[in-house]
Amino acid sequence: MRKLLLGSTAVAAAALFAPGAMAQSLSGDAFSSRLPAAGTSLRGLEVRIGGYYKAMYNYTRQDNVNTPDARIGSSDFSNEIEIHVLASGKAANGLRYGVALEIQNDSVRNTTQGSKNTLDYDEAWAYLQGTFGQIRFGDEDGAIGQLQSGHITGFGLGGLDSGDNNQQVIGGNYRMSLMGPNDLGDNTKLIYLTPQFAGFDAGVSFAFNNQEGALSGCDAVTVATVTTCDKLSAVAGGNSRRRNEIQAALRWRGSFGPVGLAATVGYIGADSVKNITGNSADRMDLIWAGAVVTAYGFSVGGWYHGGHGNNGNFATVTRAGGAVRDDRRSDAFLVGATYTIDAFTVGGHLAMNWSAGSQTAPAGRRDLGWAVGGNYRVAPGLDFFAEYINYDRKERGVQFTNVGPAGSADVDIVLAGFRVAF
């Protein structure tokens, strides 16, 4: 999940790697075993290192999360780091190239494998850019995420899309399902972005599956391990993982005096892993559209997606063991606004998602969430932030929680703290 205020690699890299806004390259060797002295660079690449440290108090209230044998408190302190490595260069023929890497410690759950502070990476991608546009390859948002408009999250930590709220919540059934433009996954993909012409630009991306990272993801094709294989195409019982994912998007941006406008339409489609022993998941086909208006410190916008799919970013699954396919749609929207005056930004948004949900319950699933928050720029690189988030999931006949009634899960979250960026 993206952290808009806190500056993901995508945000940090935008100024460095955006078409028409590339930094001038310097000389040096990025693969030297010796670190260069401050203010120098190596063999044609300008290398920049940045990131942030974030610390916060969090309060989380969840209905029916406690059991007869265990109790969970509501308050905690937490912190997070990200390190961004950005490198760019320019060939003699004018071709620009570079890489963006994001190292982080935001492992959500503590497991037997190690501490929550274990370092991993979120996004890692390379690019080539010329008069033809820009080609990217790696673990990165697809065409819709690159060209989205109207995803209003620039307050607090980003509200429902910050990811920080999910890290505080215990149990996947409590977490809101919202397939925003930045939540489609950083699966390893090939991306093409066109130059801008008459206010228009476009993009397309392709991924073989929804996995990311190095190698194949598994070392043996067995019942116990096959679902971790990147190239899994079929398995007994089926799987809703995406295969052969295509994203396409078209954006227009312009201004009329002090008023700025942007609008995007997009498409995401994907097959799913087949079921060797029965009915397979259906293909996912969704349309995405968003728009935003900015003027006098205000940004107001929203987006909608709809089509054949289930909650989140999965295909709709056929009913287990049955001959009738579940053809219910997935429909979702987000609307929001922010206002910035001097060093203050405040805002909020509301989102809803309707989907088939559980394939064994006929009622369908509804997710409702909203958030408000703000941030204050104390000094360059130093921000204070605070936000409140609420979301509620309802699906009649489905047991979400460890105890308590079926059919509902409700969460309240308060996050407050500071961020130091460098």
C-alpha positions in Angstrom: 0.0 0.0 0.0 1.1 3.5 -0.9 2.1 6.1 1.8 1.4 9.4 0.0 2.6 11.9 2.6 5.6 9.8 3.5 6.9 9.5 -0.1 7.2 6.1 -1.6 9.9 5.2 -4.2 7.4 6.0 -6.9 6.9 9.5 -5.5 10.6 10.1 -4.9 11.5 8.8 -8.3 8.9 10.8 -10.2 10.9 14.0 -10.2 14.1 12.1 -11.2 12.6 9.7 -13.8 9.5 11.5 -15.1 9.6 12.1 -18.9 11.0 15.6 -19.7 12.3 16.1 -16.1 15.4 13.9 -15.9 18.3 15.0 -13.9 21.6 15.7 -15.6 24.0 12.8 -15.2 27.4 12.9 -13.7 30.4 10.6 -13.9 31.3 7.5 -11.9 30.8 3.7 -11.4 27.8 2.6 -9.4 29.2 -0.9 -9.1 32.5 0.0 -7.5 33.5 -1.8 -4.4 34.4 1.6 -2.9 31.9 4.2 -1.9 32.5 7.6 -3.5 33.4 10.7 -1.5 30.5 13.1 -0.7 29.5 15.1 -3.7 31.0 12.7 -6.3 29.4 10.2 -8.5 30.6 7.2 -10.6 30.8 6.3 -14.3 27.9 8.2 -15.9 25.4 7.6 -13.2 24.2 10.1 -10.7 23.3 8.2 -7.5 21.0 9.7 -4.9 20.1 8.2 -1.5 17.1 9.3 0.4 14.3 8.0 2.6 12.5 8.7 5.8 12.1 7.7 9.4 8.5 7.7 10.7 7.3 7.2 14.3 3.7 7.2 15.6 1.2 6.4 18.2 -1.6 4.1 17.1 -4.9 3.3 18.7 -7.0 0.4 17.2 -10.4 -0.8 18.3 -11.7 -4.0 16.8 -15.0 -5.7 17.7 -14.9 -9.3 18.9 -11.1 -9.8 18.4 -10.5 -11.2 21.9 -10.9 -14.9 22.7 -11.5 -16.6 26.1 -7.8 -17.4 26.2 -6.2 -14.1 25.1 -6.8 -10.3 25.1 -5.4 -7.6 22.9 -4.8 -4.0 24.0 -5.7 -1.0 21.9 -2.6 1.3 22.0 1.0 0.9 20.8 4.0 2.9 19.5 5.6 1.9 16.2 8.2 3.2 13.7 9.2 2.5 10.2 12.1 3.3 7.9 12.5 3.4 4.1 15.7 3.9 2.2 15.4 5.0 -1.4 18.3 4.5 -3.9 17.8 6.4 -7.2 20.3 6.3 -10.0 20.1 8.0 -13.4 22.4 8.3 -16.4 22.5 9.5 -20.0 24.1 7.8 -23.0 26.0 9.6 -25.7 23.0 9.1 -28.1 20.7 10.9 -25.6 19.1 7.8 -24.2 18.3 8.2 -20.5 18.3 5.2 -18.1 18.2 4.5 -14.4 17.0 2.4 -11.5 14.9 3.0 -8.4 15.1 0.7 -5.3 13.1 1.0 -2.0 14.4 -0.8 1.1 12.1 -1.0 4.1 11.4 -2.6 7.4 7.6 -2.6 7.3 7.0 -6.4 7.6 3.4 -6.4 8.8 3.3 -9.6 10.9 5.8 -11.1 13.3 6.4 -14.7 12.4 8.7 -17.5 13.4 11.0 -16.5 10.5 12.2 -13.4 12.3 11.6 -9.9 13.6 9.2 -7.3 12.1 12.4 -5.2 11.6 13.8 -7.6 8.9 14.7 -5.5 5.9 13.2 -6.3 2.5 12.4 -4.2 -0.6 9.1 -2.9 -1.9 9.7 -1.6 -5.4 12.7 -2.2 -7.6 12.7 -1.2 -11.3 14.8 0.1 -14.2 13.9 2.4 -17.1 14.9 3.5 -20.5 13.7 6.9 -21.8 13.9 8.6 -25.2 11.8 10.5 -27.7 9.7 7.3 -27.9 8.6 7.7 -24.3 9.6 5.5 -21.3 10.0 1.8 -20.8 10.1 0.4 -17.2 10.7 -3.1 -16.0 10.6 -4.5 -12.5 8.4 -4.6 -9.4 6.4 -1.4 -9.8 2.8 -0.1 -10.2 1.2 -0.8 -13.6 -0.2 1.6 -16.1 -3.3 2.5 -14.0 -1.2 3.4 -11.0 1.3 5.4 -13.1 -1.4 7.5 -14.8 -4.3 7.6 -12.2 -6.2 10.8 -11.5 -8.6 11.5 -8.6 -7.1 9.2 -5.9 -7.4 11.7 -3.1 -5.0 10.5 -0.4 -2.7 13.5 0.3 -3.7 14.1 3.9 -2.4 12.5 7.1 -0.8 9.2 6.1 -3.1 8.7 3.1 -6.2 7.3 4.9 -7.5 4.0 3.6 -4.7 3.8 1.1 -1.8 4.4 3.5 -1.1 0.8 4.4 -0.4 1.9 8.0 -4.0 1.1 9.0 -3.7 -2.5 7.8 -0.5 -3.0 9.8 -2.4 -2.2 13.0 -5.4 -4.5 12.4 -5.4 -8.1 13.5 -7.0 -10.6 11.2 -7.5 -10.4 7.4 -11.3 -10.5 7.7 -11.2 -7.1 9.4 -9.3 -5.3 6.7 -11.2 -3.4 4.1 -11.1 -4.6 0.6 -10.5 -1.7 -1.7 -8.9 -2.1 -5.1 -7.4 1.4 -5.5 -5.1 2.3 -8.4 -2.0 1.8 -6.2 -3.3 -1.5 -4.8 -3.2 -3.6 -8.0 0.2 -4.9 -7.0 3.9 -4.5 -7.5 4.2 -7.8 -9.4 7.1 -7.9 -11.8 6.0 -6.3 -15.1 6.9 -4.5 -18.3 5.5 -1.0 -18.6 5.4 1.5 -21.5 4.5 5.2 -21.0 4.1 7.5 -24.0 5.2 11.1 -24.2 2.6 13.7 -23.5 0.8 15.2 -26.6 -1.9 17.9 -26.5 -2.4 17.1 -22.8 -2.8 13.4 -23.4 -0.5 10.5 -22.4 -1.1 6.8 -22.2 0.4 3.6 -20.8 0.2 -0.1 -20.9 1.7 -2.9 -18.7 1.9 -6.7 -18.8 2.8 -9.2 -16.1 2.8 -13.0 -16.4 1.5 -13.4 -12.8 0.9 -11.5 -9.6 4.2 -12.5 -8.0 7.3 -10.4 -7.5 11.0 -10.6 -6.6 13.8 -13.0 -7.7 13.8 -16.5 -9.0 10.7 -18.8 -9.3 9.3 -18.6 -5.8 9.5 -22.3 -5.2 11.9 -25.3 -5.4 9.5 -28.2 -5.9 6.1 -28.8 -7.5 4.3 -30.5 -4.6 0.9 -30.0 -3.0 2.6 -28.3 -0.1 4.7 -25.8 -2.1 3.2 -25.3 -5.5 1.0 -22.4 -4.6 4.2 -20.3 -3.9 5.5 -20.9 -7.5 5.5 -17.8 -9.6 4.6 -19.7 -12.8 1.8 -21.7 -11.3 -0.8 -22.2 -14.1 -3.1 -24.9 -12.6 -3.6 -26.7 -9.3 -6.1 -29.1 -7.8 -8.9 -27.0 -6.2 -8.0 -23.9 -8.2 -6.6 -20.6 -7.1 -7.7 -17.0 -7.8 -4.2 -15.7 -8.5 -3.9 -13.5 -11.6 -2.1 -14.7 -14.7 -1.3 -12.8 -17.9 -2.3 -9.4 -16.4 -2.8 -6.5 -18.8 -3.3 -2.9 -17.7 -4.0 0.1 -20.0 -4.7 3.7 -19.2 -5.2 7.0 -21.0 -4.9 10.4 -19.2 -5.6 14.0 -20.0 -4.2 17.0 -18.1 -4.9 20.7 -18.6 -5.6 24.0 -16.9 -8.0 26.9 -17.3 -6.6 29.9 -15.5 -6.1 28.9 -11.9 -8.1 25.6 -12.3 -6.3 22.4 -13.1 -8.0 19.3 -14.4 -6.9 15.7 -14.9 -8.9 12.6 -15.9 -8.0 9.0 -16.5 -9.7 5.9 -17.9 -8.1 2.5 -17.6 -8.6 -1.2 -17.9 -7.2 -4.2 -16.1 -7.8 -7.8 -17.2 -6.3 -11.1 -16.2 -6.8 -14.9 -16.4 -6.6 -16.9 -13.2 -4.8 -20.1 -12.1 -6.9 -23.0 -13.4 -8.6 -25.8 -11.3 -7.4 -29.3 -12.3 -10.2 -31.0 -10.5 -13.2 -28.8 -11.0 -14.6 -25.4 -11.9 -12.0 -22.7 -12.4 -12.0 -19.0 -11.4 -13.5 -16.7 -14.1 -11.4 -14.1 -15.9 -11.2 -10.7 -14.4 -12.2 -7.7 -16.5 -12.5 -4.3 -14.8 -12.8 -0.7 -16.0 -11.2 2.1 -13.9 -11.9 5.9 -14.3 -11.0 8.9 -12.1 -10.8 12.7 -12.2 -9.5 15.6 -10.1 -10.0 19.3 -10.0 -7.4 21.6 -8.3 -7.7 25.3 -7.5 -6.9 27.8 -4.7 -5.4 25.1 -2.5 -8.3 22.7 -2.9 -8.1 19.3 -4.6 -11.5 17.5 -5.2 -11.8 14.2 -7.0 -12.6 10.6 -7.1 -12.6 7.3 -9.0 -14.7 4.3 -9.8 -14.0 0.8 -10.9 -16.5 -1.9 -12.0 -16.8 -5.1 -13.9 -16.3 -8.8 -13.6 -14.2 -9.5 -10.5 -14.3 -10.2 -6.8 -13.3 -8.1 -3.8 -9.7 -6.8 -3.9 -7.8 -7.7 -7.0 -9.0 -11.2 -7.7 -11.0 -12.9 -10.3 -14.5 -14.1 -9.4 -14.5 -17.7 -8.4 -17.1 -20.2 -9.5 -19.2 -21.9 -6.8 -17.2 -24.9 -5.3 -18.4 -28.2 -6.8 -21.3 -26.5 -8.7 -22.1 -26.1 -12.3 -23.5 -22.5 -12.0 -21.0 -19.7 -12.2 -21.0 -16.8 -9.8 -21.3 -13.8 -12.1 -21.7 -11.1 -9.5 -19.8 -7.9 -10.3 -17.2 -5.9 -8.3 -18.0 -2.2 -8.0 -16.1 0.4 -5.9 -15.6 4.1 -5.7 -13.6 6.7 -3.7 -14.4 10.4 -3.3 -12.4 12.9 -1.4 -10.9 16.4 -1.0 -7.9 18.1 0.5 -7.1 21.7 1.3 -3.6 23.2 1.7 -2.8 26.6 3.2 0.7 27.5 4.1 2.3 24.5 5.9 -1.1 22.8 6.7 -2.9 20.2 4.7 -6.2 18.7 5.8 -8.6 16.3 4.0 -10.6 13.2 3.9 -12.2 10.6 1.7 -15.0 8.0 1.6 -14.9 4.7 -0.2 -17.2 1.7 -0.8 -16.8 -1.6 -2.4 -19.5 -4.1 -3.4 -18.5 -7.6 -4.4 -19.4 -11.3 -4.4 -17.2 -12.0 -1.4 -17.4 -15.6 -0.1 -18.4 -18.1 -2.8 -20.4 -20.1 -0.2 -22.6 -17.2 0.9 -25.2 -15.8 -1.4 -25.6 -12.4 0.3 -22.6 -10.6 -1.2 -20.1 -8.4 0.5 -20.1 -4.7 1.3 -17.0 -2.7 2.5 -17.4 0.9 3.7 -14.6 3.1 4.9 -13.8 6.7 5.5 -10.9 8.7 6.8 -10.0 12.3 7.9 -6.6 13.7 8.7 -4.0 16.4 8.3 -0.3 17.2 8.4 1.8 20.1 9.3 5.2 20.9 7.7 7.3 22.1 10.7 10.5 22.5 8.7 12.0 21.1 5.5 11.9 17.3 5.9 9.9 17.4 9.2 6.2 16.7 9.2 3.6 16.1 12.0 0.6 14.0 11.0 -2.7 12.7 12.5 -5.6 10.8 11.0 -8.7 8.8 12.0 -9.9 5.8 10.0 -13.1 3.7 10.2 -14.1 0.8 8.1 -16.9 -1.7 8.3 -17.3 -5.0 6.4 -20.7 -6.7 6.1 -21.5 -10.1 4.6 -24.5 -11.9 5.9 -23.8 -15.6 6.9 -20.0 -15.2 7.0 -18.1 -15.6 10.3 -15.4 -12.9 10.3 -14.3 -12.9 13.9 -12.9 -15.3 16.5 -15.9 -14.7 18.7 -19.2 -12.8 18.4 -21.9 -12.7 15.8 -21.4 -13.5 12.1 -21.8 -11.0 9.3 -20.0 -7.9 10.4 -16.5 -6.6 11.3 -15.9 -3.0 12.4 -12.6 -1.1 13.0 -11.6 2.3 14.4 -8.0 3.5 14.0 -6.2 6.7 15.2 -2.6 7.3 14.0 -0.5 10.3 15.1 3.2 11.0 14.9 6.0 12.6 12.9 8.1 11.9 9.9 11.7 13.0 9.1 12.6 12.7 5.4 16.1 13.0 4.0 
